[in-house]
Amino acid sequence: MKKLILLSLIFFGLLGAAQGQELRQVRGRVVQATDSLRPLPYVQVLNRTRSSGTVSDLEGYFSLRMSDEDKLEFRMIGYQDTTILVSDFARMGYRFPMKEKVVVMRPATIRTTRPDYKPFAPAEKSDDPYVGYRSVRPSGLDPVEQKIGLTTTGSGAALEGAVTQFANLFSKKEKQRKKIRELKAKAAFEEYYNALFNYWFDEKIVAELTGYRGGVLKDFLAFCKPSLQFLEETNEYNAILTIWKYQEQYEALYYR
């Protein structure tokens, strides 16, 4: 009798274990933990016990064969990888809420290579237009006669000094001087300023003076912010020396 009872217990125990290990097709769903109504598509659902898996569809649903004792793993980029028992998944109503992965980043300090700058303007006016600049002085030219609005540059006069070759370049730009005078007469002030700037800060001349090319040249020209009064009253030498002065300040800011 005892043997019969023992055999019965073993039989029913094995039967219960077999039922617990019974494979069945289970349909589940993956949603966001913060919003259970929002499905999560393309979540990897792996049955670690059976070495099988699938991916949730656009509505977060998936279907996979499993038993109550199997282990399911849910994986998705940006969310916490989680492993649970199928029995626990069943108690959750076959709906699994995935939690977002929070990444704490170390603080970073960003430093610009181009700090704010104050536009350079020539120093206080002086009767001698070359005060404070390099020791370069023209010979035989009246600075007033070189002003844009009055006459052409003195290309026939004898020019001396280190900037002679650059100063001579301005003598070839009579068409620009004519256009500048016309814009001034029309009171087209913005165009008038731009025309004056392009005359004195001509790209080719500035490139020869500074050695800048391409994007650096354009950045440098944007850096130069002379006043309208300066552009109206300057002459060849002052313009050249001012470009060099801008270059000193530009390189002091950007090439430290």
Wavefront OBJ file of the C-alpha trace (Angstrom):
o trace
v 0.000 0.000 0.000
v 2.818 2.384 0.877
v 4.522 1.571 -2.383
v 1.319 2.331 -4.277
v 0.943 5.707 -2.580
v 4.607 6.549 -3.269
v 4.264 5.630 -6.944
v 1.109 7.736 -7.189
v 2.891 10.756 -5.721
v 5.791 10.353 -8.130
v 3.410 10.001 -11.070
v 1.376 13.102 -10.218
v 4.556 15.049 -9.497
v 5.983 14.162 -12.861
v 2.655 14.971 -14.468
v 2.624 18.409 -12.836
v 6.211 19.043 -13.858
v 5.399 18.015 -17.423
v 2.469 20.391 -17.456
v 4.717 23.162 -16.083
v 7.217 22.524 -18.895
v 4.557 22.318 -21.570
v 5.397 24.563 -24.550
v 2.663 26.798 -25.883
v 2.415 29.756 -28.262
v 2.148 32.933 -26.214
v 1.174 36.320 -27.603
v 2.486 39.274 -25.632
v 3.008 42.996 -26.007
v 5.785 45.444 -25.163
v 4.917 49.001 -24.117
v 6.653 51.993 -22.572
v 6.839 52.038 -18.793
v 6.045 55.772 -18.705
v 3.055 55.392 -21.056
v 1.479 51.935 -21.081
v -0.702 52.882 -24.071
v 2.287 53.543 -26.277
v 3.638 50.374 -27.942
v 7.317 49.727 -28.549
v 8.082 48.251 -31.980
v 11.238 46.342 -32.953
v 11.990 45.117 -29.418
v 14.076 41.922 -29.324
v 12.267 39.235 -27.296
v 14.552 36.287 -26.542
v 13.647 32.973 -24.923
v 16.935 32.339 -23.149
v 15.887 28.848 -22.052
v 14.977 27.641 -25.561
v 17.505 29.761 -27.520
v 14.783 31.236 -29.673
v 13.511 34.746 -30.206
v 11.481 37.236 -32.208
v 10.894 40.996 -32.651
v 7.813 42.997 -31.688
v 5.747 44.476 -34.538
v 4.678 48.097 -35.056
v 1.985 47.730 -32.388
v 4.419 46.156 -29.905
v 2.954 42.627 -30.236
v 4.999 39.462 -30.544
v 4.357 35.696 -30.502
v 6.750 33.052 -29.187
v 6.652 29.446 -27.984
v 7.503 29.143 -24.280
v 6.725 27.416 -20.992
v 6.088 28.907 -17.550
v 9.624 28.132 -16.366
v 11.359 29.730 -19.353
v 13.229 33.018 -19.082
v 12.385 35.882 -21.425
v 14.777 38.741 -22.158
v 13.629 42.071 -23.620
v 16.236 44.193 -25.373
v 16.122 47.531 -27.200
v 18.551 50.407 -27.714
v 17.803 53.227 -25.290
v 15.964 50.963 -22.854
v 17.054 48.738 -19.977
v 17.675 45.099 -20.887
v 15.394 43.004 -18.628
v 15.033 39.257 -18.029
v 11.904 37.782 -16.379
v 10.236 34.353 -15.953
v 7.344 33.534 -18.250
v 5.223 32.887 -15.164
v 5.862 36.482 -14.031
v 5.095 37.687 -17.554
v 1.751 35.845 -17.330
v 0.901 37.576 -14.031
v 1.559 40.902 -15.791
v -1.150 40.058 -18.314
v 1.434 39.313 -21.006
v 2.190 43.039 -21.255
v 5.742 44.093 -20.467
v 6.586 47.756 -19.727
v 10.156 48.666 -20.740
v 12.014 51.358 -18.824
v 14.176 53.915 -20.601
v 17.893 53.790 -19.905
v 19.110 56.957 -18.208
v 22.707 57.886 -18.995
v 24.396 60.454 -16.759
v 27.113 62.301 -18.639
v 30.015 64.099 -17.092
v 29.898 67.893 -17.437
v 31.869 69.271 -20.362
v 33.366 72.704 -20.852
v 33.221 74.099 -24.384
v 35.629 76.850 -25.316
v 35.351 78.788 -28.535
v 38.436 79.408 -30.626
v 37.008 82.721 -31.724
v 36.204 85.000 -28.786
v 34.125 88.118 -29.082
v 36.071 91.071 -30.271
v 35.675 94.812 -30.388
v 36.005 96.203 -33.890
v 39.245 98.073 -34.316
v 39.093 101.754 -35.139
v 42.071 104.016 -35.735
v 43.236 106.061 -32.768
v 42.441 109.706 -32.247
v 42.815 111.893 -35.299
v 45.996 113.771 -35.849
v 47.265 116.247 -38.397
v 49.846 113.621 -39.233
v 47.918 110.627 -40.617
v 50.826 108.269 -39.881
v 51.062 108.796 -36.119
v 50.906 105.448 -34.299
v 51.542 103.383 -37.408
v 54.642 101.815 -38.842
v 57.374 104.153 -39.944
v 56.259 104.390 -43.538
v 55.561 107.771 -45.029
v 54.791 108.745 -48.635
v 56.810 111.411 -50.388
v 55.423 114.203 -52.550
v 51.732 113.464 -51.974
v 49.135 115.603 -50.250
v 46.981 113.125 -48.209
v 43.889 115.233 -48.962
v 44.367 114.687 -52.686
v 44.099 110.930 -52.172
v 40.583 111.010 -50.703
v 37.984 109.013 -52.619
v 35.406 111.756 -52.930
v 37.743 114.492 -54.261
v 40.036 113.196 -56.934
v 41.875 110.147 -58.190
v 44.918 108.846 -56.400
v 48.216 110.415 -57.231
v 49.484 107.601 -59.363
v 51.942 109.852 -61.204
v 53.713 111.055 -58.099
v 56.863 109.445 -56.735
v 55.853 107.016 -54.010
v 58.405 105.741 -51.527
v 58.453 103.275 -48.628
v 57.597 99.677 -47.925
v 53.964 100.043 -49.057
v 54.696 101.588 -52.449
v 53.812 98.520 -54.510
v 50.495 98.114 -52.690
v 49.583 101.798 -52.867
v 50.080 101.731 -56.626
v 47.364 99.072 -56.924
v 44.703 101.646 -55.988
v 45.557 103.789 -59.015
v 43.933 101.197 -61.315
v 40.456 101.461 -59.825
v 38.951 104.602 -61.354
v 35.681 102.802 -62.231
v 35.143 101.997 -58.559
v 35.810 105.602 -57.560
v 33.251 106.803 -60.095
v 30.643 104.356 -58.790
v 31.322 105.453 -55.202
v 30.783 109.112 -56.066
v 27.506 108.236 -57.821
v 26.227 106.262 -54.820
v 27.055 109.127 -52.495
v 25.143 111.525 -54.735
v 22.122 109.214 -54.622
v 22.338 108.996 -50.807
v 22.378 105.175 -51.067
v 24.222 104.950 -47.782
v 24.417 101.167 -47.295
v 25.599 100.595 -50.845
v 27.869 103.627 -50.498
v 29.504 102.163 -47.369
v 29.934 98.733 -48.988
v 31.446 100.269 -52.110
v 33.899 102.288 -50.010
v 34.786 99.226 -47.968
v 35.356 97.108 -51.083
v 37.560 99.841 -52.495
v 39.873 100.230 -49.516
v 39.620 96.589 -48.388
v 39.893 95.073 -51.849
v 40.212 91.266 -51.570
v 43.235 91.033 -53.862
v 45.080 93.818 -52.103
v 44.233 92.505 -48.639
v 45.373 89.030 -49.706
v 48.712 90.448 -50.854
v 49.106 92.501 -47.674
v 48.195 89.768 -45.191
v 48.977 86.531 -46.980
v 45.469 85.248 -46.184
v 43.582 83.110 -48.685
v 40.212 81.382 -48.999
v 38.025 81.143 -45.904
v 40.587 82.844 -43.657
v 40.584 85.867 -45.976
v 36.781 86.100 -45.878
v 36.774 85.764 -42.074
v 39.374 88.506 -41.805
v 37.379 90.871 -44.045
v 34.287 90.229 -41.891
v 36.440 91.031 -38.836
v 37.330 94.474 -40.226
v 34.688 97.045 -39.233
v 35.961 100.532 -40.116
v 33.642 103.495 -39.655
v 32.118 105.357 -42.606
v 34.012 108.484 -41.577
v 37.303 106.591 -41.704
v 36.504 105.171 -45.153
v 35.637 108.647 -46.454
v 38.683 110.390 -45.007
v 41.417 107.782 -45.389
v 44.033 107.570 -48.116
v 46.068 104.799 -49.681
v 48.718 104.669 -47.004
v 46.349 104.944 -44.097
v 44.188 102.178 -45.579
v 47.185 99.880 -46.008
v 48.515 100.591 -42.530
v 45.034 100.102 -41.065
v 44.720 96.710 -42.747
v 47.996 95.720 -41.097
v 46.693 97.038 -37.775
v 43.576 94.912 -38.150
v 45.775 91.929 -38.940
v 47.760 92.400 -35.716
v 44.548 92.406 -33.689
v 43.033 89.506 -35.665
v 46.056 87.290 -35.113
v 46.287 88.302 -31.457
v 42.720 87.024 -30.978
v 42.708 83.907 -33.141
v 46.300 82.680 -33.213
v 47.263 82.837 -29.547
l 1 2 3 4 5 6 7 8 9 10 11 12 13 14 15 16 17 18 19 20 21 22 23 24 25 26 27 28 29 30 31 32 33 34 35 36 37 38 39 40 41 42 43 44 45 46 47 48 49 50 51 52 53 54 55 56 57 58 59 60 61 62 63 64 65 66 67 68 69 70 71 72 73 74 75 76 77 78 79 80 81 82 83 84 85 86 87 88 89 90 91 92 93 94 95 96 97 98 99 100 101 102 103 104 105 106 107 108 109 110 111 112 113 114 115 116 117 118 119 120 121 122 123 124 125 126 127 128 129 130 131 132 133 134 135 136 137 138 139 140 141 142 143 144 145 146 147 148 149 150 151 152 153 154 155 156 157 158 159 160 161 162 163 164 165 166 167 168 169 170 171 172 173 174 175 176 177 178 179 180 181 182 183 184 185 186 187 188 189 190 191 192 193 194 195 196 197 198 199 200 201 202 203 204 205 206 207 208 209 210 211 212 213 214 215 216 217 218 219 220 221 222 223 224 225 226 227 228 229 230 231 232 233 234 235 236 237 238 239 240 241 242 243 244 245 246 247 248 249 250 251 252 253 254 255 256
